Amino acid sequence: MRGFVYVVHYFSPEGSRRFPEMFREHQQRAARYAGFVALHHLKPMQPIRSDGTFTLLEFADEQLLLKWRASEDHKWVAAQYRTHWTRDPDVLLFTSDQ
């Protein structure tokens, strides 16, 4: 079953400005791991009640996703984002058999 992590980051203005750079590094580091499928920056198609920045990470299966989340690279990426958060992110883990 595929594994997904949906995250809403809440960044300071500086964090929003730096997000593209941090996102590229996140993508490069995650792509080194077995099972990586994609990392997306999602943009709402309609106005919503959130000032968040939305990302969706996909791995070929949930165990490979969990291996990424336990890695030193994931810790490094999270630390980069964390320095610019105005509050903790909303993180949801999903699986899908499609």
N, C-alpha and C positions, 0 to 999 in steps of 0.2 A: 504494500500500500504506500502510495506517495505520501511524503511528509511536507507540511507547509508551516511557516511561521509568518503570521500577520502582525505587524508592529505599527503602532501610531507613536511617533516621536513628537515631543513637544520641545521645540528649540527656541533659544534666545534669538534675537535678530542676527547676531554673529554666527550662531549655529546654522541658521537658515542660509546664510550667505556661504558658509563652508560646506553645507550638505553635499553638493555635487562632488566635491573632492573626496569627502569621507565615504560617500556612496561608491565611487569608483574603486577605492581601496578595499571596501567591504566586498564588492563584486569580485575583484581579483583574488583576494584571499580565500573566499568561499569556493571559487571555481577550482582551486587546487585540490579540493576534497572529492573523494569518490562519491558518485551519486548526485553531484550538483547538477541541477537542471537550469535554474534561472533565479535572478534577483531582479525584482521589478520595483520601480518607483511609481506608485499609483497616484493618479490625479483625479479628483472627483469631477464627474461630468455635470454636476449641478451643485448649487450652493448647499453646504452642510454646516452644522453647528460644531465645528471643530477647527481649531487653529493648528492641527497636527500635520505632520508629514508622514505619509503612508508608504510602507514597504511590504512586499510579499516575497518570501524566500521559498524556493521549492527544491526538494531533493527527491531522488528516485524512490527512496523508501524512508520510513520513519526512523529506523535504526541508524541509517547514515546521517540523517538530519540531527539526531541526538548526539552522534559522534562529533559532528561539526560544533554543536552548541557546547560541548565539553572541552573543546580544543583551546589551546593558547591563542590561536589566531582569532577565534571568536571573542575571547576575553580582551584582546587588544582592540578589536573593532568596537566592542561595547564601551571600552574606556574612552575611545575617541569621541563617540557620540555623547557619552555621559558628561563630559566636560561642558557641553552646551545645552543640556536639558534644563528646562525650567521646572519640570516635574517628571516623575517616573513615567516611562512609556507604558502604553497598554500593549500587552503581548498575549497573543492567542496562538496555540498550537493546534493544527488540524491534520487529519489523515483523509485520504480518499483512495478508493480502489479504481479510479478512472485515470 
